[in-house]
């Protein structure tokens, strides 16, 4: 019933050619870079600007030219060394078994979790290049908005006021970079005021402006006629991202307001969960960085998730839930350590989670890979769980959505772990709890007792993950092994990471990605 997942590297021959392809890419990249530098230099030297000629002449001494050449060579050597390091550490993992079987594979080298270069790779080619979960939001109607910040990218979520705009139907969300298109200032947030069309001059006092607030989430609702006003120069935008007022623009040549709308970000949703694709912002459609195929893959994976929830007796589209509470946690570990732990197949449950282990039947615990971006772990309840209102008598569903989302559906509860990497050894986890709307709470303390039990499991996982990070940073560990009957989802996560890494380094073509 479910699609069979094919390994992304299918032969030893392909592995042998990876280094050759990487070398060709490096030579091509260096040629283009040198040509660009040469072209830039020629263009600069032919300028008729006398001040530029004088400045160039004043600084162009033999000693200066020698230093520039030295710096340029050092820069090239550093970039080549960095590229070679990443390639080498990626191939350490992919070369352990040409068929990528969990039985023969080693786990990734510790550098994947400790290196700043790998963290940059994660940011640019994994988290900002996929449909990535960034927020949990249920808009309150037309004109609603929420701001947020994910890995250096400020975003603005809105619902439209325009009845003629298709995105206004059914509370559909639009997403934009939360950046004024005039001078790059962050636009909306707790430091700004709303502006009306009645000719008032809404302004920000010194008390309204607090640099420490930049990037913090803020949400609200604009009334008809209200706009987002930039705190810098007063440019205004509506909830569709359209520039409605640009101040004092007289004298600007060939200026058209339509060219300065807020930059859109492709957006998808699963229930209250908002996914953005920062790699696809140049498109005004929700096609994302990898085109319509990525949208299709997302939608198919969502449908597979809904199907599994429904088969286990839950409402498929999550529409029966009400928000209860959210909390934020900062962990001293790489984001992939936390994600690995989630995909562990409850291998660690009997050792670290006594309460959880007593409420699930570990002997019937199972893992299924439903798509490239979705794995499902299922935990039937134990006999003890039938007496626990928090677990109930349905088989729990634990869904891992690549790259940074975990969904937990059990009993009347649904909770979310949204992972936000901070740096190579620091991670923020946002946790959200929802409860079935029609569930009859058995006692006044039930909700807080349930959240406390859930948080206890989370705290136990944090201890494990921070402990692992310390070991990965030591000289005592390089790579480990998978337990095939348990760590299926973790192996799957690593395979997807390896595909993204190989493509980023030019070792794997986009054609290989689609196989």
Secondary structure per residue as TSV (DSSP state, phi and psi in degrees):
chain	resnum	aa	ss	phi	psi
A	1	X	-	360.0	-35.6
A	2	X	-	-100.3	151.1
A	3	X	-	-64.8	142.0
A	4	X	-	-81.8	129.5
A	5	X	-	-86.5	127.7
A	6	X	-	-95.2	143.1
A	7	X	-	-63.6	144.4
A	8	X	S	-80.9	-16.7
A	9	X	-	-120.9	118.3
A	10	X	-	-106.9	-3.9
A	11	X	-	-154.7	156.4
A	12	X	H	-63.0	-32.8
A	13	X	H	-57.8	-42.6
A	14	X	H	-63.4	-37.3
A	15	X	H	-64.8	-37.3
A	16	X	H	-64.6	-35.2
A	17	X	H	-81.7	-9.0
A	18	X	H	-63.3	-42.5
A	19	X	H	-64.7	-40.2
A	20	X	H	-62.2	-42.8
A	21	X	H	-66.4	-39.4
A	22	X	H	-63.6	-40.0
A	23	X	H	-64.3	-41.6
A	24	X	H	-62.8	-40.8
A	25	X	H	-61.6	-43.2
A	26	X	H	-60.9	-46.4
A	27	X	H	-63.4	-40.3
A	28	X	H	-65.2	-41.8
A	29	X	H	-64.4	-42.4
A	30	X	H	-65.0	-39.0
A	31	X	H	-62.0	-45.5
A	32	X	H	-63.8	-39.6
A	33	X	H	-65.5	-43.9
A	34	X	H	-66.3	-39.7
A	35	X	H	-62.4	-40.0
A	36	X	H	-64.5	-43.4
A	37	X	H	-63.3	-41.1
A	38	X	H	-64.4	-43.3
A	39	X	H	-64.4	-41.7
A	40	X	H	-63.9	-40.5
A	41	X	H	-64.4	-43.5
A	42	X	H	-63.9	-41.4
A	43	X	H	-64.3	-40.5
A	44	X	H	-66.9	-41.6
A	45	X	H	-70.7	-23.6
A	46	X	T	-89.6	2.1
A	47	X	-	-65.0	145.1
A	48	X	-	-91.4	2.0
A	49	X	-	-72.7	116.2
A	50	X	H	-65.8	-34.2
A	51	X	H	-64.9	-40.7
A	52	X	H	-63.2	-42.3
A	53	X	H	-62.7	-41.4
A	54	X	H	-65.5	-43.2
A	55	X	H	-64.1	-41.8
A	56	X	H	-63.5	-42.3
A	57	X	H	-64.3	-37.8
A	58	X	H	-68.7	-31.0
A	59	X	H	-98.8	-14.1
A	60	X	-	-86.7	79.6
A	61	X	-	-109.2	161.6
A	62	X	H	-55.2	-40.5
A	63	X	H	-66.0	-41.0
A	64	X	H	-64.5	-46.2
A	65	X	H	-62.3	-37.3
A	66	X	H	-65.3	-41.3
A	67	X	H	-66.7	-40.6
A	68	X	H	-61.6	-44.7
A	69	X	H	-62.9	-40.6
A	70	X	H	-62.8	-45.7
A	71	X	H	-62.8	-39.8
A	72	X	H	-64.2	-44.0
A	73	X	H	-64.6	-40.1
A	74	X	H	-63.7	-41.1
A	75	X	H	-62.3	-43.5
A	76	X	H	-64.9	-42.0
A	77	X	H	-63.1	-41.0
A	78	X	H	-63.6	-46.3
A	79	X	H	-63.9	-39.5
A	80	X	H	-67.3	-40.4
A	81	X	H	-63.7	-41.4
A	82	X	H	-62.8	-44.5
A	83	X	H	-62.2	-45.6
A	84	X	H	-63.7	-39.6
A	85	X	H	-61.2	-48.3
A	86	X	H	-61.7	-46.2
A	87	X	H	-58.8	-45.1
A	88	X	H	-62.6	-44.6
A	89	X	H	-72.5	-30.2
A	90	X	H	-69.2	-44.8
A	91	X	H	-70.2	-21.7
A	92	X	H	-57.9	-36.7
A	93	X	H	-81.5	-50.5
A	94	X	H	-70.2	-22.0
A	95	X	T	-85.6	-4.4
A	96	X	T	-69.4	-25.5
A	97	X	-	-159.1	119.0
A	98	X	T	-65.8	-21.5
A	99	X	T	-97.1	-0.3
A	100	X	-	57.9	30.0
A	101	X	-	-76.1	142.7
A	102	X	T	-66.0	-27.6
A	103	X	T	-67.5	-33.0
A	104	X	T	-104.8	-10.5
A	105	X	-	-81.3	147.2
A	106	X	B	-91.7	158.6
A	107	X	-	-73.6	165.5
A	108	X	-	-61.7	153.7
A	109	X	-	-64.1	155.4
A	110	X	T	-62.0	-22.1
A	111	X	H	-61.3	-26.9
A	112	X	H	-60.5	-23.5
A	113	X	H	-108.2	-10.2
A	114	X	H	-123.0	-15.1
A	115	X	-	-87.7	135.7
A	116	X	H	-66.6	-32.2
A	117	X	H	-63.9	-40.7
A	118	X	H	-69.1	-33.6
A	119	X	H	-64.0	-38.8
A	120	X	H	-63.4	-39.4
A	121	X	H	-62.7	-42.1
A	122	X	H	-59.9	-45.3
A	123	X	I	-65.0	-51.6
A	124	X	I	-80.2	-33.2
A	125	X	I	-115.5	-3.9
A	126	X	I	-118.2	-67.4
A	127	X	I	-73.6	-32.0
A	128	X	T	-98.5	11.5
A	129	X	S	-129.3	15.0
A	130	X	S	-132.5	174.3
A	131	X	-	-75.1	99.0
A	132	X	E	-109.1	132.8
A	133	X	E	-68.8	126.5
A	134	X	E	-123.9	-19.4
A	135	X	E	-159.4	164.6
A	136	X	E	-127.2	118.4
A	137	X	-	-154.5	133.2
A	138	X	-	-118.0	103.7
A	139	X	-	-63.6	151.9
A	140	X	-	-93.2	1.7
A	141	X	S	142.6	-166.9
A	142	X	T	-65.6	141.3
A	143	X	T	83.7	0.4
A	144	X	E	-71.5	150.6
A	145	X	E	-149.6	158.3
A	146	X	E	-150.7	138.2
A	147	X	E	-108.1	155.4
A	148	X	E	-159.3	-177.9
A	149	X	E	-148.4	121.8
A	150	X	E	-133.2	113.8
A	151	X	T	48.8	51.3
A	152	X	T	86.3	2.1
A	153	X	E	-115.8	106.0
A	154	X	E	-76.2	131.8
A	155	X	E	-127.5	158.8
A	156	X	E	-131.4	121.0
A	157	X	E	-101.7	134.8
A	158	X	E	-140.7	161.6
A	159	X	-	-119.1	142.4
A	160	X	-	-78.6	154.3
A	161	X	-	-91.2	-16.2
A	162	X	-	-79.9	114.3
A	163	X	T	-66.5	-21.1
A	164	X	T	-86.6	-5.7
A	165	X	S	-92.0	127.6
A	166	X	G	-61.9	-28.1
A	167	X	G	-71.3	-13.7
A	168	X	G	-80.2	-13.3
A	169	X	G	-72.2	135.1
A	170	X	G	58.0	28.4
A	171	X	G	66.2	27.4
A	172	X	-	-62.9	142.5
A	173	X	-	-94.2	140.6
A	174	X	E	-109.7	155.2
A	175	X	E	-134.0	141.2
A	176	X	E	-139.7	158.0
A	177	X	E	-67.7	130.6
A	178	X	S	-81.7	58.9
A	179	X	B	-137.0	122.3
A	180	X	-	-62.8	133.6
A	181	X	T	-79.6	1.4
A	182	X	T	-84.6	-58.2
A	183	X	T	-132.2	7.4
A	184	X	-	89.2	7.1
A	185	X	-	-69.2	144.3
A	186	X	B	-60.0	137.4
A	187	X	-	-91.0	-68.8
A	188	X	S	-103.5	149.3
A	189	X	S	163.4	-176.3
A	190	X	T	-69.0	-8.2
A	191	X	T	-94.3	-0.8
A	192	X	-	-114.4	162.5
A	193	X	-	-110.8	159.1
A	194	X	E	-82.5	153.6
A	195	X	E	-122.8	139.3
A	196	X	-	-102.3	170.2
A	197	X	S	-87.6	-1.0
A	198	X	S	-77.7	12.9
A	199	X	S	88.4	5.9
A	200	X	-	-73.1	163.9
A	201	X	-	-118.2	73.0
A	202	X	-	-59.1	131.6
A	203	X	-	-135.3	166.8
A	204	X	-	-108.3	128.1
A	205	X	-	-84.8	171.1
A	206	X	T	-63.1	-25.2
A	207	X	T	-74.1	-25.0
A	208	X	T	-78.0	-25.2
A	209	X	-	-98.3	116.8
A	210	X	-	-136.5	106.7
A	211	X	G	-55.4	-27.7
A	212	X	G	-69.9	-13.8
A	213	X	G	-84.7	-12.8
A	214	X	T	-58.3	126.8
A	215	X	T	93.4	-12.6
A	216	X	-	-76.0	147.9
A	217	X	-	-68.7	140.8
A	218	X	E	-144.4	141.4
A	219	X	E	-141.9	158.8
A	220	X	E	-176.5	-155.2
A	221	X	E	-149.2	129.6
A	222	X	-	-91.8	135.6
A	223	X	-	-78.4	161.6
A	224	X	T	-55.9	133.3
A	225	X	T	93.5	-13.4
A	226	X	-	-87.0	154.6
A	227	X	E	-138.3	162.9
A	228	X	E	-81.5	129.0
A	229	X	E	-116.2	125.4
A	230	X	-	-64.1	133.2
A	231	X	T	-73.0	-8.2
A	232	X	T	-88.2	-63.1
A	233	X	T	-123.7	9.6
A	234	X	-	80.5	12.3
A	235	X	-	-65.3	144.7
A	236	X	E	-121.1	146.0
A	237	X	E	-136.7	146.7
A	238	X	-	-93.1	-177.0
A	239	X	T	-71.7	-11.1
A	240	X	T	-91.5	4.1
A	241	X	-	84.0	1.5
A	242	X	-	-77.3	136.5
A	243	X	E	-72.1	118.6
A	244	X	E	-106.2	-15.9
A	245	X	E	-157.0	127.6
A	246	X	-	-122.4	120.8
A	247	X	T	-80.3	140.3
A	248	X	T	49.5	50.3
A	249	X	-	-94.8	6.1
A	250	X	T	-57.7	130.7
A	251	X	T	101.8	-13.7
A	252	X	-	-75.3	127.6
A	253	X	T	-80.1	140.2
A	254	X	T	51.7	43.5
A	255	X	-	-94.9	125.7
A	256	X	-	-130.1	127.2
A	257	X	G	-58.5	-34.0
A	258	X	G	-63.4	-21.9
A	259	X	G	-81.9	-4.9
A	260	X	G	-122.7	31.2
A	261	X	S	-68.7	160.2
A	262	X	-	-61.5	142.5
A	263	X	-	-72.4	122.8
A	264	X	B	-76.8	154.6
A	265	X	-	-123.1	127.6
A	266	X	E	-56.8	138.2
A	267	X	E	-135.5	142.5
A	268	X	E	-134.8	164.1
A	269	X	E	-138.9	149.2
A	270	X	E	-130.5	105.9
A	271	X	T	58.2	-126.5
A	272	X	T	-86.1	-0.7
A	273	X	E	-88.1	128.6
A	274	X	E	-104.5	127.2
A	275	X	E	-112.6	133.9
A	276	X	E	-121.0	149.9
A	277	X	E	-120.2	94.1
A	278	X	G	-68.2	-18.7
A	279	X	G	-79.0	-6.3
A	280	X	G	-116.1	23.2
A	281	X	T	-71.1	-15.4
A	282	X	T	-76.4	-12.4
A	283	X	-	-95.2	138.4
A	284	X	S	-87.9	2.6
A	285	X	S	-109.1	169.4
A	286	X	T	-88.1	47.7
A	287	X	T	-86.8	-24.4
A	288	X	-	74.7	177.6
A	289	X	T	-65.3	-28.7
A	290	X	T	-108.0	20.4
A	291	X	T	77.6	-166.7
A	292	X	H	-63.3	-23.8
A	293	X	H	-60.9	-37.5
A	294	X	H	-69.6	-34.5
A	295	X	H	-66.3	-44.8
A	296	X	H	-60.0	-45.1
A	297	X	H	-62.8	-40.9
A	298	X	H	-61.4	-50.7
A	299	X	H	-64.2	-39.8
A	300	X	H	-64.6	-40.9
A	301	X	H	-66.3	-39.3
A	302	X	H	-60.7	-43.2
A	303	X	H	-65.4	-36.1
A	304	X	H	-66.1	-37.8
A	305	X	H	-63.8	-47.6
A	306	X	H	-60.6	-40.4
A	307	X	H	-62.1	-42.9
A	308	X	H	-67.0	-40.0
A	309	X	H	-61.3	-44.4
A	310	X	H	-64.9	-40.6
A	311	X	H	-62.8	-27.6
A	312	X	T	-92.1	7.1
A	313	X	T	94.2	9.6
A	314	X	S	-101.1	157.7
A	315	X	-	-67.9	125.2
A	316	X	T	-64.2	-46.1
A	317	X	T	-91.1	10.7
A	318	X	S	67.1	16.2
A	319	X	T	-77.9	-7.4
A	320	X	T	-92.9	10.9
A	321	X	E	-107.8	152.0
A	322	X	E	-123.5	143.4
A	323	X	E	-70.3	139.5
A	324	X	E	-115.1	-53.6
A	325	X	E	-164.0	157.3
A	326	X	E	-139.0	150.6
A	327	X	E	-143.8	154.8
A	328	X	E	-118.7	140.9
A	329	X	E	-131.5	141.1
A	330	X	E	-110.4	123.7
A	331	X	E	-110.6	144.0
A	332	X	S	-93.9	63.9
A	333	X	S	-157.3	162.2
A	334	X	-	-66.9	147.3
A	335	X	H	-60.9	-29.6
A	336	X	H	-72.5	-26.9
A	337	X	H	-64.5	-44.9
A	338	X	H	-63.6	-40.8
A	339	X	H	-67.9	-41.3
A	340	X	H	-56.9	-43.2
A	341	X	H	-62.3	-36.8
A	342	X	H	-66.4	-36.4
A	343	X	T	-86.0	15.9
A	344	X	S	-74.0	-4.0
A	345	X	T	66.4	28.1
A	346	X	T	59.7	23.8
A	347	X	T	-58.5	-33.6
A	348	X	T	-94.7	-2.3
A	349	X	H	-60.0	-47.5
A	350	X	H	-68.2	-17.6
A	351	X	H	-95.8	-29.2
A	352	X	H	-119.4	-22.9
A	353	X	-	-123.9	77.8
A	354	X	H	-60.9	-43.9
A	355	X	H	-66.0	-46.3
A	356	X	H	-63.5	-44.7
A	357	X	H	-62.2	-30.3
A	358	X	H	-75.5	-15.0
A	359	X	H	-106.0	-0.6
A	360	X	B	-125.9	155.0
A	361	X	-	-92.8	94.8
A	362	X	G	-64.6	-26.7
A	363	X	G	-69.7	-21.4
A	364	X	G	-108.6	10.0
A	365	X	-	-65.1	135.8
A	366	X	E	-139.2	158.4
A	367	X	E	-131.2	133.4
A	368	X	E	-128.8	135.3
A	369	X	E	-96.0	107.4
A	370	X	E	-90.2	-27.5
A	371	X	E	-160.9	178.6
A	372	X	T	-60.4	-28.6
A	373	X	T	-112.3	5.5
A	374	X	E	-138.8	125.4
A	375	X	E	-124.7	147.5
A	376	X	E	-123.8	128.6
A	377	X	E	-108.8	137.3
A	378	X	E	-122.8	137.6
A	379	X	E	-131.5	102.4
A	380	X	-	-63.9	149.1
A	381	X	B	-72.8	149.1
A	382	X	-	-82.1	174.6
A	383	X	T	-63.8	-30.7
A	384	X	G	-69.9	-29.4
A	385	X	G	-68.0	-25.3
A	386	X	G	-62.2	-22.3
A	387	X	G	-95.5	2.2
A	388	X	-	-109.0	114.6
A	389	X	T	-63.7	-21.4
A	390	X	T	-76.2	-35.0
A	391	X	T	-94.1	-37.0
A	392	X	T	68.5	-163.4
A	393	X	T	-115.8	14.1
A	394	X	S	-95.9	153.0
A	395	X	-	-70.4	121.8
A	396	X	E	-69.6	147.6
A	397	X	E	-117.3	124.0
A	398	X	E	-118.0	108.4
A	399	X	E	-106.7	131.3
A	400	X	E	-111.9	117.3
A	401	X	E	-109.2	117.8
A	402	X	T	-68.8	134.6
A	403	X	T	-100.8	-14.9
A	404	X	T	-139.1	28.6
A	405	X	E	-132.2	140.1
A	406	X	E	-130.3	132.5
A	407	X	E	-122.0	131.2
A	408	X	E	-125.6	115.5
A	409	X	E	-119.7	117.0
A	410	X	E	-153.6	142.6
A	411	X	T	49.6	-135.3
A	412	X	T	-88.6	5.0
A	413	X	E	-103.2	151.3
A	414	X	E	-139.4	121.3
A	415	X	E	-129.9	155.4
A	416	X	E	-124.6	135.7
A	417	X	E	-113.6	112.7
A	418	X	E	-108.4	117.1
A	419	X	E	-97.3	125.5
A	420	X	E	-121.5	105.1
A	421	X	E	-65.8	137.8
A	422	X	E	-105.1	-50.7
A	423	X	E	-153.4	-169.0
A	424	X	T	-67.9	-13.5
A	425	X	T	-133.8	17.2
A	426	X	E	-138.4	135.2
A	427	X	E	-138.2	140.3
A	428	X	E	-105.6	135.2
A	429	X	E	-119.0	123.0
A	430	X	E	-98.7	125.0
A	431	X	E	-116.2	132.4
A	432	X	E	-125.3	136.5
A	433	X	E	-114.9	134.1
A	434	X	E	-126.2	152.8
A	435	X	E	-131.1	146.5
A	436	X	E	-57.4	130.9
A	437	X	T	-60.8	-35.7
A	438	X	T	-94.1	4.2
A	439	X	-	-69.9	130.9
A	440	X	-	-85.8	108.6
A	441	X	-	-65.4	123.2
A	442	X	S	-72.7	-21.5
A	443	X	S	-155.3	164.4
A	444	X	T	-64.5	-29.5
A	445	X	T	-93.5	-1.6
A	446	X	H	-57.3	-47.6
A	447	X	H	-63.7	-50.4
A	448	X	H	-68.2	-34.4
A	449	X	H	-63.8	-40.3
A	450	X	H	-66.6	-43.2
A	451	X	H	-65.4	-37.6
A	452	X	H	-64.0	-40.0
A	453	X	H	-65.8	-42.2
A	454	X	H	-62.9	-41.9
A	455	X	H	-68.1	-29.8
A	456	X	H	-63.2	-43.2
A	457	X	H	-62.3	-42.1
A	458	X	H	-61.1	-45.3
A	459	X	H	-62.9	-36.7
A	460	X	H	-64.5	-39.6
A	461	X	H	-66.3	-38.7
A	462	X	H	-60.6	-43.8
A	463	X	H	-57.6	-47.1
A	464	X	H	-61.1	-45.5
A	465	X	H	-67.4	-42.4
A	466	X	H	-67.8	-32.3
A	467	X	H	-66.9	-41.9
A	468	X	H	-63.0	-41.6
A	469	X	H	-60.2	-39.8
A	470	X	H	-60.7	-42.0
A	471	X	H	-67.8	-38.2
A	472	X	H	-65.5	-30.5
A	473	X	T	-80.4	-7.6
A	474	X	S	-86.2	174.5
A	475	X	T	-88.8	3.9
A	476	X	T	-93.1	1.2
A	477	X	-	-142.9	135.9
A	478	X	S	-118.3	-53.9
A	479	X	-	-158.4	152.7
A	480	X	-	-119.5	-157.0
A	481	X	B	-127.6	157.8
A	482	X	-	-91.4	148.9
A	483	X	-	-95.8	107.4
A	484	X	T	-58.9	-31.7
A	485	X	T	-79.3	-10.8
A	486	X	T	-121.8	-52.2
A	487	X	T	-90.3	45.1
A	488	X	H	-69.8	-46.1
A	489	X	H	-67.2	-35.0
A	490	X	H	-66.7	-42.9
A	491	X	H	-61.1	-41.9
A	492	X	H	-61.0	-44.3
A	493	X	H	-58.8	-43.7
A	494	X	H	-66.3	-36.8
A	495	X	H	-63.3	-41.0
A	496	X	H	-67.8	-39.8
A	497	X	H	-59.6	-45.3
A	498	X	H	-60.8	-39.2
A	499	X	H	-61.0	-46.2
A	500	X	H	-64.8	-40.8
A	501	X	H	-63.9	-45.5
A	502	X	H	-63.8	-39.8
A	503	X	H	-67.4	-39.7
A	504	X	H	-62.0	-34.8
A	505	X	T	-92.1	6.4
A	506	X	T	76.9	10.8
A	507	X	S	-84.9	-26.1
A	508	X	S	-123.2	126.3
A	509	X	-	-76.6	160.0
A	510	X	H	-61.8	-27.5
A	511	X	H	-65.7	-37.3
A	512	X	H	-66.6	-33.5
A	513	X	H	-64.1	-31.2
A	514	X	T	-86.2	-5.2
A	515	X	-	-71.2	360.0
